Amino acid sequence: MKTIGLLLAALVGLSGQAPAPAVRHLVYEFGYNTKAASAGQGTGTTTIDISGPVADGGVMVSGTDFWWNTVRPRATNTCEVYPNGNVSCSQTPYALSPIQLTLFPLLAHNFFKGLSANGKSSWQRSYHVKAAIVPGASGFAGQPYTWNCNYSLRGQGPIANAGALILVTAQGTLDQQSGRYLKATSKQRIVWDPVLKVPAIVNDVRTHIPMRSVYSNDSIELKLMKDSKSKT
């Protein structure tokens, strides 16, 4: 019997079959330059699938935006997100939407590691994003560049009458490392769920430098609607 068991184990190993990695499936309602809502101009949902980890310690994150009043979702963008918040989009079209630019780094394993148990602490987070950032809500990505991002974060403590949820505020800068060497500042208010280990609500206002002729801010609001796990 022992011999048969060993033979079966060897056959399974030779077949190359292994349990599929768990995938975390998140759905966020978003608002782009408006409040997040179930309907209305500038609103929609973004679905996030997280799989991994991969050999170098990161996880693969895929995001698909579905804008309100459109026939089909935008193309899915898949990037590797590293524990410290680095994002590398190495698959064509190397793209991130404005919504994903806000959310992907916040899904990094160690992004909120500096937050103390009582929810009141301050820490720094520096990371880079290698991607073609989709301008506005056009859906068309441009040239991929590296952006250096530096944030100061502060835990404001548990939110009254909101269970375990903690408010975190952040201020930072985004600096393009080539091309036109554009810059932006960012102010974020993040409702962190220490049980689910993901942001429950995010508000991010990015101010572009130099200021654009039509608009100078991108305002992103996200609200978590669904969190589930499945198998690939």
N, C-alpha and C positions, 0 to 999 in steps of 0.2 A: 504493500500500500504506500509506503514511504517513497519507493521508486517511482510509482505512478504519479504521485503528487509532484515530485521533482520534475518529471517529464512534462506535466501539464504547465508547471510554472515556466519552464524553459520555452515551451511553445508560445505561451502568452507573451513572453519577453521578445521572442523572435518576430512575432507578428507586428510589433511596433505599436500595439494598441495600449492606450493608457486612459485613465479617467479624464474626461474633458475638464478643463479648468473652469472654476466657477466664474460667472459673469455677473457683475452688479449692474442692474438696470435702473437708471434714475430718469425721471421725467420732471422737468422744470417748466413752469409757466413763465414767460418773459414779457417785458416791455422794453422797446427800444425808443428812447426819447419820449417815453410815456410810462405810465404805471403798468405793471404786470396785470393782465386781465385775461379772461377767457375769450374775449372778442374785441375787435376794434383796430383801427389803423396803428401799425407799429407793434402789435402784439403777436403772440404765437406760443408754441411749445418747442423745447429742445430736449431730445432724448439722448441720454448718455449711457454708453456701455463701457464698463471697465473690466479688462481681463488681464491676466498675468499672475505673478510677476514674471518678467523676462530675465534673461541671463545677467544683464548689467544692473538689475535692481529696480528698474522702472516698471511701469504698467502701461499697457496700451489703452488709450481712451479714444473712443469714437463718439462724435457728436453730430446730430442731424437736426437742423432747424426747420420747423414747419411754420411758416408765417400765415397769419390769419387771412382768410379770403383768397388763398392761392390753391391751385389744383393739386400740386405735388410738393413734397419737401425738397429742400435744397440738397445738393450733393453732400454725402457724409464725409466729414473730415476726421482722419485718424492720425493721432500723434502719440509719441511716447512722453509720459509725464514721470519725472524722476522724484525721489522722496523729498528733495529740498524745494521743489516747485519748478525746476527747469522743464521746458516744453520743447520738444524737437519734432517737427512735422517733416518727415523724410519721404512721404508718399505723395505722388502727384495728385492734386495741384499744390501741395505743401501749404494748405490754406487753414486759416482760422477765421471764423466770423467774429464780429465785435462781441457777441454774447459769449462765445467760447473763449475768447481772449480773457475775459473776466473770470470765467468759471474754471477752466482747466487747471491753472496753477493751484487753486484753492482745494482741488481734489488730491493733491500730493500727500503722501503718507505722513510726512513730518511738517507740513506747513504750519499747523497749529501746535506744534510740540512745545513752544515757549509759553503756552497758556497754562497757568497754574491751576491747581485743583479747585481753588475758590473763585476762579474766573477773573482774578484781578492781578494782572502782570503785564509787563511791557517787554517786547522783543523786536529784533530786526530780522527781516527776511530779504535776501538778495538772490535773484535767479535770472535766467535768460530765456527768452522765447525765440526760437528759430522757426519762422513761418512767413507765409504771404498773408498779410492781414487784409481781409476783405474790406474795402472802403465803404463806410456807411452800410446801407442795407441792399447794395446793388447785386450781391451774389457773385460777383466776378473778382477773383483773386488776382493780385499783381505779382510783382517780383518778391521772392522770399528774402528776408533780411533777418539779422539778429538784433533783438532789442534787449538791452540790459534794464532790469527792473529792480528797484530798491524801495522797500517799504518799512515803515515804522508802524508797529501794531500795538494796540493797548486793549486789554480785556477790561470791560466796564462792569463785569460781574453778572450774576443771574438776573434775568428779566422778570420783573414782578408779575406774578400770576401766569407764568409761562413754563411751569415745570422746571426742567433742567436746562432750558435754553439760555445761552450766554451771549451778550452783546459784545462784539469786537469792533473797534474802529481802526482804520488804517489810512495812512497818507503815504504817497509814494511818487516815484517818477519813472517814466519809460523813455529810454534813450536809444534811438536807432543808431547802429554802429557803422552804417555805410549809406550809400544812396544820397538822399537829401539831408541826412542826419537830423531827422525830425525829433521832436520831443513832446512829451505830454506829462501833465500831472494827473494824479488820481486820488480821489477821496472815496473811501468805502465804508459802509456800515454793514456788518456781517452778523447775522444771527446764527451762531454755531450750535449744532446739536451734538453734545458730547457722548450721547448714547449711540446715535447712528454714525457719528464721526464724519459728517458732511455738513456743508452749509445748508440751513433751512431757508434763509432769506438773504439776498445780497442786493445792495444798492451801490452802484459804482458810477461816479461822475468823472469822466476824463476830459481835461481841458487841453486842447492841442496848441503847440507852440512851434512855428508862428501861427497866429489865429487864422482860421480859414475865412474866406470871403463870404461864405453863406452861413456857416455855423462853426462854432469853436468848441462845442461840447458834444460828447457822446454820453448819454445817460442810459445805464443798463439796470434793470430791476429783474430779479429772479426769485421765484417762490417754488419750493419743492412740493410736487404733487404726488409723486410715487417713488418708492424705493423697494426694489425686489431683487432676488437672486434667481438665476436659472443656470442651465448648462448650455455650453456652446455645442 
